[in-house]
Amino acid sequence: MEVHHPQKHIHHDKKWKEYALEFLMIFLAVSLSFFAENIREKITDHKMAKVYAAAMLDDLKADTAELNAYYRYWDYASKNVDTLFQLLSANNPGQVPSGKLYWYGLFGGAPAIFIPNDATFQQMKSAGTLRLFRNSLIREVAEYDQLARTMKAYGQQDEGIFLEVRKIRSQIFYVQTNERANDIYQAGKSSFVQDRIDSFMRSDPPLLRNDEAIFNQYLELVRSRFMTSKVHYAKELLQQATTLIQDLERVYRL
């Protein structure tokens, strides 16, 4: 009778060094995978940020072109209005050549407004992608947006006053003569017309009214338009736009 002996299974207990090596290999694999994913996300984020930066750069360049024109217009208009204030502070309207009243009074009804090109900013803000920019750029963008909103608020506040100014102006000045003055101003944008301006101011076109009461009402409304504040904020916004353009180009090599 055969006797079957149970087979003995030989187990080799792993040494602790083998466990440590396996753990290290797994740890390294997970870590490398994590770092690779992190690097991939950073590269993707940087590419997205560069696309947004390029779009914002286009918006800012459009803004600076408009702001330059806006600043020049309001700076010129506010200086002419200041001269009108000085003339009528020292004289009755009847003592001032009507050509000067027409010329300097024309700019009380200045119509220029500024609307920022903020489509990219609004998109990034709503999508939460502003975080893709560096912190310093985020601060600059926020400062620019704050200034732009302040200017927009001035423009909205000015809408009602602007209409009232034009109504009062229509009670003082003949529209045909106002148009002559405006034609001279528009011509001055492309060529030197100081002789024409001086000639017009020496002229004596008729006024609809030249009493102190109506001019006082006109000046009070014009003063409520805060022209010098518009000039100040336009200059500040222009400087902020220039700085932001330079930093976007530098950071993203645009």
DRENLO-830204 format. One line per 5 residues: number of its first residue (from 1); their letters; for each residue x, y, z of C-alpha. Coordinates in nm, 2 decimals, always signed. Each point is the difference from the previous one (the first is absolute). Example, Ala and Ser with C-alpha at 12.3 -4.5 7.8 and 13.67 -1.06 7.14 Angstrom:
REM residues 2
1> as> +1.23 -0.45 +0.78 | +0.14 +0.34 -0.07
This chain:
REM residues 254
1> mevhh> +0.00 +0.00 +0.00 | +0.14 +0.33 -0.11 | +0.03 +0.27 +0.25 | -0.05 +0.36 -0.13 | +0.20 +0.26 +0.18
6> pqkhi> -0.15 +0.36 -0.01 | +0.21 +0.23 -0.22 | +0.17 +0.28 +0.19 | -0.04 +0.35 -0.16 | +0.31 +0.21 +0.06
11> hhdkk> -0.08 +0.37 +0.06 | +0.27 +0.26 -0.03 | -0.08 +0.29 +0.24 | +0.08 +0.33 -0.16 | +0.26 +0.20 +0.16
16> wkeya> -0.10 +0.35 +0.12 | +0.23 +0.16 -0.26 | -0.21 -0.16 -0.28 | -0.32 +0.15 +0.15 | +0.17 +0.34 +0.04
21> leflm> +0.12 -0.01 -0.36 | -0.35 -0.09 -0.13 | -0.15 +0.28 +0.21 | +0.26 +0.24 -0.13 | -0.07 -0.09 -0.36
26> iflav> -0.37 +0.04 +0.05 | +0.05 +0.33 +0.18 | +0.23 +0.13 -0.28 | -0.24 -0.11 -0.27 | -0.29 +0.18 +0.17
31> slsff> +0.21 +0.31 +0.07 | +0.13 +0.02 -0.36 | -0.35 -0.04 -0.13 | -0.12 +0.28 +0.23 | +0.28 +0.23 -0.10
36> aenir> -0.05 -0.08 -0.37 | -0.37 +0.08 +0.03 | +0.08 +0.32 +0.20 | +0.25 +0.11 -0.27 | -0.25 -0.09 -0.28
41> ekitd> -0.27 +0.22 +0.18 | +0.24 +0.29 +0.04 | +0.10 -0.02 -0.37 | -0.37 -0.01 -0.10 | -0.09 +0.29 +0.24
46> hkmak> +0.29 +0.20 -0.14 | -0.12 -0.05 -0.35 | -0.35 +0.10 +0.09 | +0.13 +0.30 +0.19 | +0.20 +0.11 -0.31
51> vyaaa> -0.31 -0.03 -0.22 | -0.20 +0.22 +0.25 | +0.29 +0.24 +0.03 | +0.02 +0.04 -0.38 | -0.38 +0.08 -0.01
56> mlddl> +0.03 +0.24 +0.29 | +0.29 +0.17 -0.17 | -0.22 +0.06 -0.30 | -0.27 +0.15 +0.22 | +0.25 +0.22 +0.18
61> kadta> +0.16 +0.13 -0.32 | -0.35 +0.09 -0.13 | -0.06 +0.18 +0.34 | +0.32 +0.20 -0.02 | -0.09 +0.13 -0.35
66> elnay> -0.34 +0.11 +0.13 | +0.14 +0.13 +0.32 | +0.26 +0.22 -0.17 | -0.28 +0.16 -0.21 | -0.23 +0.03 +0.30
71> yrywd> +0.28 +0.16 +0.22 | +0.10 +0.25 -0.27 | -0.36 +0.10 -0.06 | -0.10 +0.05 +0.37 | +0.33 +0.17 +0.08
76> yaskn> -0.06 +0.25 -0.28 | -0.37 +0.04 +0.09 | +0.07 +0.05 +0.37 | +0.26 +0.27 -0.07 | -0.24 +0.19 -0.23
81> vdtlf> -0.28 -0.02 +0.26 | +0.24 +0.13 +0.27 | +0.07 +0.30 -0.22 | -0.37 +0.06 -0.04 | -0.04 -0.01 +0.38
86> qllsa> +0.29 +0.25 +0.04 | -0.15 +0.24 -0.26 | -0.35 +0.00 +0.16 | +0.14 +0.02 +0.35 | +0.16 +0.34 -0.09
91> nnpgq> -0.25 +0.13 -0.25 | -0.37 +0.01 -0.09 | -0.09 -0.21 -0.31 | -0.07 +0.33 -0.19 | +0.36 +0.11 +0.06
96> vpsgk> +0.16 -0.31 -0.16 | +0.02 -0.03 -0.38 | -0.27 -0.24 -0.10 | +0.25 -0.19 -0.22 | +0.18 -0.10 +0.32
101> lywyg> -0.32 -0.10 +0.17 | -0.09 -0.22 -0.29 | +0.35 -0.16 -0.02 | +0.05 -0.07 +0.37 | -0.37 -0.07 +0.06
106> lfgga> +0.01 -0.27 -0.27 | +0.20 -0.24 +0.22 | -0.25 +0.01 +0.29 | -0.20 -0.25 -0.20 | +0.29 -0.24 -0.07
111> paifi> -0.14 -0.34 -0.09 | +0.30 -0.24 +0.03 | -0.05 -0.33 +0.19 | +0.23 -0.30 +0.07 | -0.12 -0.36 +0.00
116> pndat> +0.27 -0.25 +0.09 | +0.06 -0.31 -0.22 | -0.03 -0.24 +0.29 | -0.14 -0.31 -0.17 | +0.31 -0.22 +0.09
121> fqqmk> +0.00 +0.12 +0.36 | -0.37 -0.07 +0.05 | +0.04 -0.34 -0.16 | +0.29 -0.09 +0.23 | -0.18 +0.14 +0.30
126> sagtl> -0.31 -0.21 -0.06 | +0.19 -0.31 -0.08 | +0.24 +0.03 +0.29 | +0.31 +0.00 -0.22 | +0.15 +0.32 +0.13
131> rlfrn> +0.19 -0.24 +0.24 | +0.21 -0.11 -0.30 | +0.18 +0.34 +0.01 | +0.27 +0.08 +0.25 | -0.11 +0.17 +0.31
136> slire> +0.17 +0.33 -0.10 | -0.19 -0.01 -0.33 | -0.33 -0.07 +0.17 | +0.05 +0.31 +0.22 | +0.08 +0.21 -0.30
141> vaeyd> -0.31 -0.13 -0.19 | -0.21 +0.07 +0.31 | +0.13 +0.36 +0.03 | -0.06 +0.06 -0.37 | -0.36 -0.13 +0.03
146> qlart> -0.06 +0.22 +0.30 | +0.12 +0.31 -0.18 | -0.20 -0.09 -0.31 | -0.32 -0.05 +0.21 | +0.06 +0.34 +0.16
151> mkayg> +0.02 +0.16 -0.34 | -0.31 -0.18 -0.11 | -0.19 +0.12 +0.31 | +0.11 +0.36 -0.09 | -0.14 -0.05 -0.35
156> qqdeg> -0.33 -0.13 +0.13 | -0.03 +0.28 +0.25 | +0.07 +0.25 -0.28 | -0.27 -0.12 -0.24 | -0.28 +0.19 +0.16
161> iflev> +0.21 +0.31 +0.07 | +0.12 +0.00 -0.36 | -0.35 +0.02 -0.13 | -0.08 +0.29 +0.23 | +0.31 +0.18 -0.11
166> rkirs> -0.09 -0.03 -0.36 | -0.35 +0.13 +0.07 | +0.13 +0.31 +0.18 | +0.26 +0.05 -0.27 | -0.27 +0.01 -0.26
171> qifyv> -0.16 +0.29 +0.18 | +0.32 +0.20 -0.02 | +0.17 -0.08 -0.33 | -0.13 -0.02 -0.36 | +0.06 -0.36 -0.12
176> qtner> +0.13 +0.12 -0.34 | +0.28 +0.20 +0.16 | +0.07 -0.29 +0.24 | +0.05 -0.22 -0.31 | +0.25 +0.25 -0.15
181> andiy> +0.20 -0.01 +0.33 | -0.02 -0.38 +0.00 | +0.12 -0.02 -0.36 | +0.30 +0.20 +0.09 | +0.08 -0.22 +0.29
186> qagks> -0.04 -0.32 -0.21 | +0.23 +0.15 -0.26 | +0.26 +0.06 +0.27 | +0.03 -0.37 +0.06 | +0.18 -0.04 -0.33
191> sfvqd> +0.16 +0.34 -0.06 | +0.11 +0.31 +0.18 | -0.29 +0.24 +0.00 | +0.08 +0.25 +0.28 | -0.04 +0.29 -0.24
196> ridsf> -0.36 -0.11 -0.07 | -0.07 -0.04 +0.37 | +0.13 +0.35 +0.08 | -0.20 +0.14 -0.29 | -0.31 -0.16 +0.12
201> mrsdp> +0.05 +0.11 +0.36 | +0.04 +0.36 -0.12 | -0.33 -0.01 -0.19 | -0.33 +0.11 +0.16 | -0.27 -0.25 -0.10
206> pllrn> -0.34 +0.06 +0.16 | -0.11 -0.19 +0.32 | -0.35 -0.11 +0.08 | +0.05 +0.12 +0.36 | +0.29 +0.16 +0.18
211> deaif> -0.13 +0.07 +0.35 | +0.19 -0.11 +0.31 | -0.27 -0.23 +0.12 | +0.00 -0.23 -0.30 | +0.38 -0.01 -0.01
216> nqyle> +0.02 -0.07 +0.37 | -0.24 -0.30 -0.04 | +0.20 -0.12 -0.30 | +0.33 +0.02 +0.19 | -0.14 -0.17 +0.31
221> lvrsr> -0.12 -0.30 -0.21 | +0.34 -0.02 -0.18 | +0.18 +0.00 +0.33 | -0.21 -0.30 +0.10 | +0.15 -0.20 -0.28
226> fmtsk> +0.34 -0.03 +0.19 | +0.21 +0.04 -0.31 | +0.33 +0.02 +0.18 | -0.08 -0.33 +0.18 | -0.06 -0.16 -0.34
231> vhyak> +0.34 +0.12 -0.11 | +0.17 -0.13 +0.32 | -0.16 -0.34 -0.01 | +0.07 -0.04 -0.38 | +0.37 +0.08 +0.06
236> ellqq> +0.02 -0.24 +0.29 | -0.18 -0.28 -0.20 | +0.22 +0.06 -0.29 | +0.31 -0.04 +0.22 | -0.14 -0.32 +0.15
241> attli> -0.08 -0.14 -0.34 | +0.35 +0.07 -0.13 | +0.15 -0.18 +0.31 | -0.23 -0.30 -0.04 | +0.08 -0.03 -0.37
246> qdler> +0.38 +0.00 +0.07 | -0.03 -0.26 +0.27 | -0.23 -0.23 -0.20 | +0.25 +0.02 -0.29 | +0.29 -0.07 +0.23
251> vyrl> -0.15 -0.29 +0.20 | -0.15 -0.18 -0.30 | +0.26 +0.11 -0.26 | -0.27 +0.14 -0.22
